Amino acid sequence: MAATIHIAAALLLNEQGQTLLVRKRGTRAFMQPGGKIESGEQPAQALVRELEEELGIAVDPAEARFLGTYTAVAANEPGHEVQCELFQVRIKAQVSPAAEIEEALWVDATTVAKLELAPLTRDQILPLHYL
């Protein structure tokens, strides 16, 4: 049985309806921004903290709309699965990749097809937005 990593992630949208995907340093798959939920932390709090650390953006947790809990095979941790508390967040601010984020891209339904995607992003999250 795979070990579970509990994360909070964002379906982060800009004014053009594009979504932001990130790639961590030393990896190939793009995924939603977000990260691990620390002990005693609420998912929305974890999301706000991770977006600040990884992208330099401040998000009001009240503006994060909960979309549900999703589970998939982890992209970067063999033998693990991720359980994701997913939130939709709309922003106007510029993002600036920081911490472990090597690359951040705004994508739409046509440009995302050219990227290697994490299973959770490819199979569950992006279909929510693009279908």
C-alpha positions in Angstrom: 0.0 0.0 0.0 1.4 3.4 -1.0 2.2 6.0 1.6 0.0 9.1 1.4 1.3 12.7 1.1 -1.4 15.2 2.1 -1.2 18.4 0.1 -3.2 21.6 -0.6 -3.0 22.8 -4.2 -4.5 25.6 -6.3 -6.3 25.7 -9.6 -4.8 29.1 -10.0 -6.5 31.2 -12.7 -5.6 34.6 -14.3 -7.9 37.1 -15.9 -7.6 35.3 -19.3 -8.8 32.0 -17.8 -5.3 30.4 -18.0 -4.1 28.2 -15.2 -0.6 28.3 -13.6 1.4 25.1 -13.6 4.8 24.8 -11.8 7.8 22.4 -12.1 10.0 21.8 -9.1 13.7 21.9 -9.4 15.2 18.6 -10.7 11.9 17.2 -11.9 10.1 17.1 -15.3 6.4 17.0 -14.6 4.3 20.2 -14.3 1.7 20.4 -11.6 -0.5 22.7 -9.6 1.2 25.1 -7.2 0.8 24.1 -3.5 2.5 21.7 -1.1 2.4 19.6 2.0 0.0 20.4 4.8 1.9 20.7 8.0 0.7 19.1 11.3 -2.1 21.2 12.8 -2.5 23.3 9.7 -5.8 23.8 7.9 -5.6 23.1 4.1 -6.5 26.7 3.2 -3.7 27.9 5.5 -1.2 25.5 3.9 -2.2 26.7 0.5 -1.7 30.4 1.4 1.7 29.7 2.9 2.8 27.6 -0.1 1.7 30.2 -2.6 3.6 32.9 -0.7 6.8 30.7 -0.4 6.8 29.3 -4.0 5.4 32.2 -6.0 5.6 35.3 -3.9 1.8 35.9 -4.0 -0.5 36.8 -1.1 -3.9 35.1 -1.2 -6.7 35.7 1.2 -7.9 32.2 2.3 -11.5 33.5 2.1 -11.0 33.9 -1.6 -9.9 30.3 -2.1 -12.9 28.2 -3.3 -12.7 24.6 -2.2 -13.2 22.2 -5.1 -12.8 18.9 -3.4 -10.4 16.1 -2.4 -8.5 14.2 -5.1 -6.0 11.3 -5.0 -3.5 10.2 -7.5 0.0 8.5 -7.8 2.7 11.0 -6.7 4.7 12.4 -9.6 8.0 12.8 -7.8 7.9 10.4 -4.9 8.0 6.7 -6.0 5.7 4.4 -4.0 3.6 7.4 -2.7 0.2 8.8 -3.6 -0.9 12.4 -3.1 -4.2 13.3 -1.4 -5.0 16.8 -2.6 -7.3 19.4 -1.0 -7.9 21.5 -4.1 -8.9 25.2 -4.2 -9.7 27.5 -7.0 -8.0 30.9 -6.7 -8.2 33.8 -9.1 -5.3 36.3 -9.2 -4.2 39.4 -10.9 -0.7 39.5 -9.4 2.5 38.6 -11.1 4.1 35.3 -10.0 7.8 34.9 -9.2 9.1 31.3 -8.9 11.0 30.9 -5.6 11.9 28.1 -3.1 12.0 24.8 -5.0 10.1 26.0 -8.0 12.2 26.1 -11.2 9.6 27.0 -13.7 6.0 28.5 -13.7 3.9 28.7 -16.8 0.5 30.1 -17.6 -1.3 27.5 -19.8 -4.5 27.0 -21.6 -6.2 24.0 -23.2 -4.0 24.1 -26.3 -0.6 24.8 -24.7 -0.9 22.3 -21.9 -1.0 19.4 -24.3 2.7 19.9 -25.0 3.8 19.5 -21.4 4.7 16.5 -19.2 2.1 16.6 -16.4 1.8 15.1 -13.0 -0.9 12.3 -12.9 -3.1 14.4 -10.5 -2.9 17.4 -12.7 -3.4 15.5 -16.0 -6.1 13.1 -14.9 -8.2 15.0 -12.4 -7.5 18.7 -12.0 -7.2 20.0 -15.6 -10.3 18.2 -16.8 -12.3 20.1 -14.1 -11.2 23.4 -15.8 -11.1 22.5 -19.4 -14.2 20.3 -19.8 
